[in-house]
Amino acid sequence: MRTPDPDPDEGDASSLPVDPLRGAPGGGAANPAWLSDVELTEARRRLPMLYVEAVPVRTDGLGAVTQVGILLRATPVGEMTRTIVSGRVRYGETIRDALFRHVENDLGPMAFPLLPASPTPFTVAEYFPIPGVSAFHDDRQHAVSLAFVVPVTGTCEPRQDALEVTWLDPAEAASDALAAEMEGGRGTLIRLALASVGALR
């Protein structure tokens, strides 16, 4: 199972505008932090990669979680799998900005996530390429992921490789049936998220 992290602009550097933080598209001399696909693959073999993951939720007027958003994705080999919002943190990017970017990438610009000024993860998930080292697995890399519960208040229209978002009540989201469909052990992450907000019965 893989940690989903495709940013629409990370795969095709030629379509990127020049960014004052990242420099020129494609990782040229003006942008030593930008990695090509080959460099990224090599880095993944040598270094832990930093990710953020977001469990999108809807809440009632008292702030209690009423629904959990689960994404349906197609893998590069055509398999359908369930997952959550996830992606890498860019060089020079704050955790809050990374969270906002990935929520917008996966759920659309009208999702309106409620992010505090200083987001605090409910857990740190470690993904290893060797199954069984932890509850989480990514066959490409060792990834360290800061995981957050993110309330959304707007309309979610999945974009990029997210085909749809399914809203489930907390009991359904924590079920064994859903966990079996989640990639990389993310069923465990969903349960930890619900427990952190008092929504796991």
NORZICOR-V486640 format. One record per backbone hydrogen bond with DSSP energy under -0.5 kcal/mol. NH is the residue of the N-H (numbers start at 0). CO is the residue of the C=O. Records with the same first field share a line. If there is no record, write none. Layout:
# NORZICOR-V486640
NH: CO + CO
This chain:
# NORZICOR-V486640
3: 1
6: 4
9: 6
10: 6
14: 11
15: 12
18: 22
22: 18
26: 23
30: 27
33: 30
39: 35
40: 36
41: 37
42: 38
43: 39
44: 40
45: 41 + 42
46: 42
48: 141
50: 143
51: 86
52: 145
53: 84
54: 147
55: 53
56: 149
57: 66
59: 63
62: 59
65: 57
66: 57
67: 167
68: 55
69: 67 + 165
70: 82
71: 163
72: 70 + 80
73: 160
74: 78
77: 74
80: 72
81: 180
82: 70
84: 53
86: 51
88: 49
89: 87
92: 89
97: 93
98: 94
99: 95
100: 96
101: 97
102: 98
103: 99
104: 100
105: 101
106: 102
107: 103
110: 107
113: 150
114: 112
118: 115
121: 146
122: 146
124: 122 + 144
126: 124 + 142
127: 135
130: 128
131: 133
132: 129
135: 125
136: 183
137: 127
138: 0
140: 137
141: 43
142: 126 + 140
143: 48
144: 124 + 142
145: 50
146: 122 + 144
147: 52
149: 54 + 147
150: 148
151: 56
152: 110 + 111
153: 110
154: 109
156: 106 + 154
158: 105
161: 158
162: 71 + 160
163: 71
165: 69
167: 67 + 165
172: 168
173: 169
174: 171
178: 174
179: 175
180: 176 + 177
181: 177 + 178
182: 81
184: 181
185: 182
187: 184
188: 184
189: 185
190: 186
191: 187
192: 188
193: 189
194: 190
195: 191
196: 192 + 193
197: 194
198: 193
199: 193
200: 198
